[in-house]
Amino acid sequence: MKKRLRQLHLWLGLMSGLVVCTVALTGCLYCFEEEIRNELHRELLTVDPLPSPTRPMAEVIEAVQKKFPQHKIKNIRVKKEAESSVEVVLNNKLSVFVDPYSATVMGSYNKEKDFFGTVLQIHRRLYMGDVGEYITGASVLIFTFMLISGVILWWPSKKQKTKQKFSFKLKAPWKRLNYDLHSVLGFYASWLIIFTALSGLVWSFKWAENSMYWLSGSKKEKKEKLHSEYTKTVQPCSIDSVFTLCNINSPQCTEYILGLPEDSVGIIRVIERYGKDGFFVKQHQLFFDQYTGGLIKLHTYEKTSRGDKLRVLNYDIHTGKIFGLIGQLLVFFACLIVASLPITGFLMWWGKRKTT
């Protein structure tokens, strides 16, 4: 069985190696995307807090619409920290940052078109659109099998070889060293990177997402189509009335994401975030009528299924953020090892090929 498994491991590795190496390297770069972006754009993300109250949300919206009249506002991100700017996302993915104390537009950038946006496109789609997404998804699926088969092939058949399997000698001949770098490092990385690979499959395949819900013992909640009661004679309510209501009822909330209506019957969607409840992100979702400002539906964190909580947590699992900075560092180094596996595996195959 091991002989056949070794052949399958080899040929699948040769087929998917280049893609796996590319996905792993771009994954390394993206591990600290948020932290690096925050440093690069610190002048847009922070403001000097003033003793005066912040300006009404309507003035923030007006300032952005005046600066970018050709685009509609998709959502607004408001953090409770006094030194945080307001992020307004337009329908062309452009993020505009506004000083909440003066309602002045500070600047903007497009997260999909900067360096990390390009890295993400390569990581997910090889910069090839839907075809690339299918290729990366299939390659990650193959790689998941290779992780499992690699551990089976690595597993020592005799107790005397156990110590040798867990370490490698730097002064060994290069063929032996290359073999150890592939098998030993691959073994150590596999216990962490398997979760990164499985969480990546959730974005690529519907069956993987359904499996996540099945394993959690829950079903994916069907999205209910909500709408506002459109009346020609009634003007939309002020977004500030909704925002003020949320502030009064949720004083412990650390961040709001306001989704504005897409059309005349669209709703105002508010996500209230409260930090973390253990590993899970604690958040409520509220849906308001855009004309009356009345609450249509409230979906609390407590009512959210385990599957939906895992779905929200999937990005943190994928990047290691579920364990904070230590988790991100572990995923970073594990991705470096994964990027090396196709290279060391190819060298092993090439060396044997030359001797036969």
C-alpha positions as CSV (number, residue, x, y, z in Angstrom):
1,M,0.0,0.0,0.0
2,K,2.8,2.4,0.9
3,K,4.4,1.8,-2.5
4,R,1.3,2.8,-4.3
5,L,0.6,5.7,-2.0
6,R,4.2,6.9,-2.6
7,Q,3.6,6.9,-6.4
8,L,0.4,8.8,-6.0
9,H,2.0,11.3,-3.6
10,L,4.8,11.8,-6.2
11,W,2.7,12.4,-9.3
12,L,0.1,14.5,-7.6
13,G,2.9,16.6,-6.1
14,L,4.5,17.1,-9.6
15,M,1.1,18.1,-11.0
16,S,0.2,20.7,-8.3
17,G,3.6,21.7,-7.0
18,L,3.9,25.0,-8.8
19,V,0.5,26.2,-7.8
20,V,1.0,25.0,-4.1
21,C,4.3,26.9,-4.0
22,T,2.7,30.1,-5.4
23,V,-0.3,29.9,-3.0
24,A,2.0,29.2,0.0
25,L,4.3,32.1,-0.7
26,T,1.5,34.6,-1.3
27,G,-0.1,33.2,1.9
28,C,3.1,34.1,3.8
29,L,2.9,37.7,2.5
30,Y,-0.8,38.0,3.4
31,C,-0.4,36.7,7.0
32,F,0.3,40.2,8.3
33,E,-1.7,42.1,5.7
34,E,-3.8,44.0,8.3
35,E,-0.9,45.0,10.5
36,I,1.3,46.2,7.6
37,R,-1.6,48.1,6.0
38,N,-2.3,49.8,9.3
39,E,1.3,51.0,9.5
40,L,1.4,52.1,5.8
41,H,-1.8,54.1,6.1
42,R,-1.6,55.2,9.7
43,E,-2.2,58.8,8.6
44,L,-5.6,57.8,7.2
45,L,-6.6,55.5,10.0
46,T,-6.0,57.8,12.9
47,V,-6.9,61.4,13.8
48,D,-6.2,63.7,16.7
49,P,-9.1,63.4,19.1
50,L,-10.9,66.6,20.1
51,P,-12.9,67.4,23.2
52,S,-15.8,68.4,20.9
53,P,-18.4,65.7,19.8
54,T,-18.0,64.0,16.4
55,R,-20.0,65.4,13.5
56,P,-23.3,63.8,12.5
57,M,-23.0,60.8,10.1
58,A,-25.0,62.7,7.5
59,E,-22.2,65.2,7.2
60,V,-19.7,62.4,6.8
61,I,-21.8,61.0,4.0
62,E,-22.2,64.4,2.4
63,A,-18.5,65.0,2.4
64,V,-17.8,61.7,0.6
65,Q,-20.5,62.1,-1.9
66,K,-19.3,65.6,-2.7
67,K,-15.7,64.2,-3.3
68,F,-16.9,61.2,-5.2
69,P,-20.3,62.1,-6.8
70,Q,-20.1,59.3,-9.4
71,H,-20.1,56.5,-6.9
72,K,-22.6,55.2,-4.3
73,I,-21.7,54.5,-0.7
74,K,-21.8,50.8,0.1
75,N,-21.0,50.7,3.8
76,I,-19.5,52.8,6.7
77,R,-17.2,51.4,9.3
78,V,-17.1,53.3,12.6
79,K,-14.8,52.4,15.5
80,K,-15.5,53.6,19.1
81,E,-11.8,54.6,19.7
82,A,-11.6,58.4,19.9
83,E,-8.5,58.4,17.6
84,S,-10.0,56.3,14.8
85,S,-11.2,57.7,11.5
86,V,-14.4,56.7,9.8
87,E,-14.0,54.4,6.8
88,V,-16.5,54.8,4.0
89,V,-16.5,52.0,1.3
90,L,-17.8,52.9,-2.1
91,N,-19.4,50.5,-4.7
92,N,-16.1,50.5,-6.7
93,K,-14.3,49.1,-3.6
94,L,-12.5,52.4,-2.8
95,S,-12.1,53.0,0.9
96,V,-12.4,56.7,1.8
97,F,-11.3,57.9,5.3
98,V,-13.0,60.8,7.0
99,D,-12.1,62.8,10.1
100,P,-15.2,62.3,12.4
101,Y,-14.6,65.6,14.2
102,S,-14.5,67.8,11.1
103,A,-16.2,65.6,8.5
104,T,-13.1,66.2,6.3
105,V,-12.1,63.6,3.7
106,M,-8.5,62.6,4.6
107,G,-7.7,60.4,1.7
108,S,-8.5,57.1,0.1
109,Y,-7.1,53.9,-1.4
110,N,-8.4,50.7,-3.0
111,K,-7.7,47.5,-1.1
112,E,-8.2,45.4,-4.2
113,K,-5.7,47.3,-6.3
114,D,-2.8,47.9,-3.9
115,F,0.1,45.4,-3.3
116,F,-1.8,43.2,-0.9
117,G,-4.9,43.3,-3.2
118,T,-2.7,41.9,-6.0
119,V,-1.2,39.3,-3.6
120,L,-4.7,38.1,-2.6
121,Q,-5.8,37.8,-6.3
122,I,-2.8,35.6,-6.9
123,H,-3.4,33.6,-3.7
124,R,-7.0,32.9,-4.5
125,R,-7.2,33.0,-8.3
126,L,-3.6,33.1,-9.7
127,Y,-4.8,36.4,-11.3
128,M,-6.8,34.3,-13.7
129,G,-10.4,34.9,-12.5
130,D,-12.8,32.0,-12.0
131,V,-10.6,29.6,-13.9
132,G,-7.7,30.4,-11.5
133,E,-10.0,30.0,-8.5
134,Y,-10.9,26.5,-9.7
135,I,-7.2,25.6,-10.2
136,T,-6.2,26.8,-6.7
137,G,-9.1,25.1,-5.1
138,A,-8.3,21.8,-6.9
139,S,-4.6,22.2,-6.0
140,V,-5.4,22.8,-2.3
141,L,-7.6,19.7,-2.3
142,I,-4.8,17.6,-3.8
143,F,-2.4,19.2,-1.2
144,T,-4.7,18.2,1.6
145,F,-4.5,14.6,0.5
146,M,-0.7,14.9,0.2
147,L,-0.5,16.1,3.8
148,I,-2.3,13.0,5.0
149,S,-0.4,10.7,2.7
150,G,2.9,12.4,3.6
151,V,2.4,11.7,7.3
152,I,1.5,8.0,6.5
153,L,4.7,7.7,4.4
154,W,6.7,9.4,7.1
155,W,5.5,7.3,10.0
156,P,8.3,5.1,11.2
157,S,7.8,1.3,10.7
158,K,10.3,0.5,13.5
159,K,10.8,2.1,16.9
160,Q,14.5,2.3,16.3
161,K,13.9,4.8,13.5
162,T,11.7,7.1,15.5
163,K,14.5,9.5,16.7
164,Q,15.8,9.7,13.2
165,K,12.4,10.7,11.8
166,F,12.0,13.6,14.2
167,S,15.3,15.3,13.4
168,F,17.8,16.0,10.6
169,K,21.5,16.4,10.4
170,L,22.8,19.6,8.7
171,K,26.2,17.9,7.9
172,A,24.6,15.0,6.1
173,P,25.1,14.5,2.4
174,W,22.8,16.8,0.4
175,K,20.5,14.0,-0.8
176,R,19.9,12.9,2.8
177,L,19.5,16.5,4.0
178,N,17.0,17.3,1.2
179,Y,15.0,14.2,2.1
180,D,15.0,15.2,5.8
181,L,14.0,18.8,4.9
182,H,11.1,17.4,2.9
183,S,9.8,14.7,5.3
184,V,10.7,16.1,8.8
185,L,9.8,19.7,8.2
186,G,6.7,18.6,6.3
187,F,5.6,16.5,9.2
188,Y,5.9,19.3,11.7
189,A,4.2,21.8,9.4
190,S,1.3,19.4,8.5
191,W,-0.3,19.5,12.0
192,L,-0.9,23.2,11.6
193,I,-1.2,23.7,7.9
194,I,-4.0,21.1,7.6
195,F,-6.3,23.6,9.3
196,T,-5.2,26.4,6.9
197,A,-5.8,24.1,3.9
198,L,-9.3,22.9,5.1
199,S,-10.4,26.5,5.9
200,G,-9.3,27.5,2.4
201,L,-11.4,24.7,0.9
202,V,-14.5,26.3,2.5
203,W,-14.1,29.3,0.1
204,S,-13.5,27.1,-2.9
205,F,-16.1,24.4,-2.7
206,K,-19.7,24.4,-1.6
207,W,-19.4,20.9,-0.3
208,A,-16.6,21.9,2.0
209,E,-18.8,24.7,3.5
210,N,-21.7,22.3,3.9
211,S,-19.3,19.8,5.6
212,M,-18.4,22.5,8.1
213,Y,-22.0,23.0,9.0
214,W,-22.6,19.3,9.2
215,L,-19.6,18.8,11.6
216,S,-20.8,21.6,13.8
217,G,-24.3,20.0,14.0
218,S,-26.1,22.9,12.5
219,K,-27.6,24.1,9.2
220,K,-26.8,27.2,7.2
221,E,-29.5,29.8,7.8
222,K,-31.3,30.8,4.7
223,K,-31.0,34.5,4.0
224,E,-34.4,36.1,4.4
225,K,-35.2,38.8,1.7
226,L,-35.9,41.9,3.7
227,H,-37.1,45.1,2.2
228,S,-38.3,48.6,3.2
229,E,-41.9,49.8,2.7
230,Y,-41.3,52.1,-0.3
231,T,-43.7,55.1,-0.5
232,K,-43.2,57.9,-3.1
233,T,-44.4,60.6,-0.6
234,V,-42.0,59.6,2.2
235,Q,-38.3,60.5,2.2
236,P,-35.7,58.2,3.7
237,C,-34.9,58.7,7.3
238,S,-31.6,60.1,8.5
239,I,-28.9,57.6,9.0
240,D,-28.1,59.4,12.2
241,S,-31.4,58.3,13.7
242,V,-30.5,54.7,13.2
243,F,-26.9,55.2,14.3
244,T,-28.0,57.1,17.5
245,L,-30.4,54.3,18.4
246,C,-27.7,51.7,18.1
247,N,-25.3,53.8,20.2
248,I,-27.9,54.2,23.0
249,N,-28.9,50.5,23.0
250,S,-25.4,49.1,22.6
251,P,-23.0,51.2,24.7
252,Q,-20.4,48.3,25.0
253,C,-20.1,47.9,21.2
254,T,-16.6,48.5,19.9
255,E,-17.3,48.8,16.2
256,Y,-20.2,49.4,13.8
257,I,-20.5,48.6,10.2
258,L,-23.5,50.4,8.5
259,G,-24.6,48.9,5.2
260,L,-26.6,51.5,3.3
261,P,-29.7,50.6,1.1
262,E,-28.9,49.6,-2.5
263,D,-32.2,50.8,-4.0
264,S,-35.5,52.3,-3.1
265,V,-36.7,49.1,-1.3
266,G,-33.3,48.3,0.3
267,I,-32.7,48.2,4.0
268,I,-30.1,49.6,6.4
269,R,-28.0,46.8,7.8
270,V,-26.0,47.3,11.0
271,I,-23.4,44.9,12.3
272,E,-22.4,45.6,16.0
273,R,-19.1,44.0,17.1
274,Y,-18.2,43.4,20.7
275,G,-14.7,41.8,20.5
276,K,-14.4,38.1,21.1
277,D,-16.3,35.5,23.0
278,G,-13.5,32.9,23.4
279,F,-12.4,32.2,19.9
280,F,-15.6,33.5,18.3
281,V,-16.3,37.0,17.1
282,K,-19.2,38.3,19.0
283,Q,-21.5,40.4,16.9
284,H,-25.2,41.3,16.4
285,Q,-27.0,42.1,13.1
286,L,-29.8,44.6,13.0
287,F,-32.0,45.4,9.9
288,F,-33.9,48.8,9.7
289,D,-36.5,50.2,7.3
290,Q,-34.8,53.0,5.4
291,Y,-37.9,55.3,5.5
292,T,-39.3,54.8,9.0
293,G,-36.0,53.9,10.8
294,G,-37.9,51.0,12.4
295,L,-36.2,47.8,13.4
296,I,-37.3,45.0,10.9
297,K,-35.2,42.2,12.3
298,L,-32.7,41.6,15.1
299,H,-30.2,38.6,14.8
300,T,-28.2,38.3,18.0
301,Y,-24.9,36.5,18.5
302,E,-26.7,34.1,20.9
303,K,-29.1,33.0,18.2
304,T,-26.3,32.4,15.7
305,S,-25.7,28.7,14.9
306,R,-22.3,27.1,15.6
307,G,-21.9,26.7,11.8
308,D,-22.4,30.4,11.2
309,K,-20.0,31.3,14.0
310,L,-17.4,29.1,12.4
311,R,-18.0,30.6,9.0
312,V,-17.3,34.1,10.5
313,L,-14.2,32.6,12.2
314,N,-12.9,30.9,9.0
315,Y,-10.6,33.8,8.1
316,D,-9.0,33.8,11.5
317,I,-8.4,30.1,11.3
318,H,-6.9,30.4,7.9
319,T,-4.4,33.1,8.8
320,G,-3.7,31.9,12.4
321,K,-5.2,35.0,13.9
322,I,-7.4,32.8,16.1
323,F,-4.3,32.5,18.3
324,G,-3.2,36.1,17.9
325,L,0.3,37.1,16.9
326,I,1.8,33.7,17.8
327,G,-0.7,31.9,15.6
328,Q,0.1,34.3,12.7
329,L,3.8,33.6,13.1
330,L,3.3,29.9,13.2
331,V,1.2,30.0,10.0
332,F,3.8,32.2,8.3
333,F,6.7,29.8,9.0
334,A,4.4,26.8,8.1
335,C,3.6,28.4,4.8
336,L,7.3,28.9,4.1
337,I,7.9,25.2,4.7
338,V,4.9,24.3,2.5
339,A,6.4,26.5,-0.3
340,S,9.7,24.5,0.0
341,L,8.0,21.0,-0.2
342,P,7.4,21.0,-3.9
343,I,11.1,22.0,-4.5
344,T,12.6,19.4,-2.1
345,G,10.1,16.8,-3.5
346,F,11.1,17.6,-7.1
347,L,14.8,17.3,-6.2
348,M,14.2,13.9,-4.6
349,W,12.4,12.7,-7.7
350,W,15.0,14.2,-10.0
351,G,17.8,12.6,-8.1
352,K,16.3,9.1,-8.2
353,R,15.4,9.6,-11.9
354,K,19.1,10.3,-12.7
355,T,20.3,7.2,-10.9
356,T,17.8,4.8,-12.8
